[in-house]
Amino acid sequence: MGDILAVGSASVERMFELSDELRLGKKQTAEDVHLKVGGSGVSYACRLLAMGRRVRPLLVMGEDEGSKLIKAELSVCAGKGGLGSIPDPPGYSGGKTPTTTVIIEPGGRRTVIDEKIEGFHGFGQHAETWLEQTINTADKLDALMVGHIPTDSGGKLTGKLIARFRGKVKKGFVLLNPGRAQYKGDTVKFAQMIDKVDCLQLASHEAQEFAAPLLGLSPPEVRFADALDRLSTKCQSVVITFGGLGAVGKKRGQKGGMLAYPYRLQDVCKDETGSGDAFGAGLVERMTRPNAPPPNLQQAMHQGRLWASYACTTYGGASDSPGSAVLPSWAHTHGANKVGGVQPIAEDELRSLLGIYDQALS
C-alpha cells in the first residue's frame, strides 16, 4: 500500500452554534462553541489516516499554536487507523495558521469568515522542495490530492505539483479540487493542466465559474449540464457536488453520467463544513485501494457519498473523522442503502435533472 500526498489549506475552526437566526449588528449568545480543525489538506489527511491509509500532508500552516492543534488531530486519526506515528507535516516558518469562524444558525445555515492568509510569500518553493523530497524518499505513491491552496494565485504551484507527480508516478491517481484563488484570472490557461488529472471535483458554483470562460459565458449563465459536458472533455472524470442535493459525475466520452443521491440526514445533520473534502477523500481511497477489484467511478462516488454524509453529522471540517469500524454501522443505522446510492443516469434524464438544479440554485 502506497502513500497518498494530500496538499491543501489548514485552519483552526471556531464554531458558534446559535439558538436564533443571525442578526447583524445585534449582540447574540452562542448555545455551544466548538474548537475544531479543518481546511482541505487537513480534511483529506485526517479522513484517510483514520481509515488506515498512509498520508503525507503538505498544509498551508505556520509553526505556531494552531499548527500544534492540527498535528495533534492528525495523530489522533492515525491512531484510529492503526498507523502509529506518521511523518510530521512541515509548517512554514513565518506563516500564521489561519482561523476560520463558522456561525451555525438553526436549520443549518452557515456563515463562514476566513482569516486573511499572512506570511506565506515563499510557500511555493517550500512546497516544491517538500514534493521533491517526498517523491525521492517514499517507497510507493498511490495518489496526489490537491485541494484549495489559498496562497496559489493563478494556479502556478498547482500545475507544478501535478506535472512533477505525473512525471514520476505514471500510475498514480490525481484528484484536483481547487479553490477560487487557483483558477481565478485565467481559467482557460488553468484548464490546460487538468488533462493530467484523473478526477476534477468542483462545488456547483465553482463549476459555473470554472466553465464560464470555456463556454464564453458569465458564471450565472452557465447551465450545470453544459459545465459537466465541457469539463469532462478536459480530464478523465468530473464530479460536481451540490451539498444536500447530492452529486453528479461524468467520465470523458461518457453518454449520461452518475447520480449520487443524497442521504436523508434531516435529523442528524449538524454542519456541512468539509463534506466536499470528505467526498474527495472517500473517492480517492476507493480508487487506490490495494488488493481490491478494479474500481470505477460509480463505486468511488458511492464511497465519497458515504464519507461526505457522515461528515455532515459532526462539527468541523476534519475533527471526529471516523475509523473503519464506525462507517458501516452508521450507514446501516441511517438507511444508507435505501435511497438508491449512486446510479447511472441517461443523458436526457441527467440534463433534465440538472435543469431543475439550475432553477433551484439560481
Secondary structure, DSSP 4 states (H G I P E B T S, - for coil): --EEEEEEE-EEEEEEEESS---TTS---EEEEEEEEE-HHHHHHHHHHHTT--EEEEEE--SSHHHHHHHHHHHHHHHHTT----PPPPP-TT----EEEEEE-TTS-EEEEEPPP-S-TTHHHHHHHHHHHHHHH-S-EEEEEE---TT-GGGHHHHHHHHHHHHH-TT-EEEE---HHHHSS-HHHHHGGGGG-SEEEEEHHHHHHHHHHHHTS-GGG--HHHHHHHHHTTSSEEEEE-GGG-EEEEETT-SSEEEEPPP--TTT----TTHHHHHHHHHHHHHT-TTSPPP-HHHHHHHHHHHHHHHTTSSSSSTT---TTTHHHHHHHTTGGGS--EEEE-HHHHHHHHHHHHHHH-
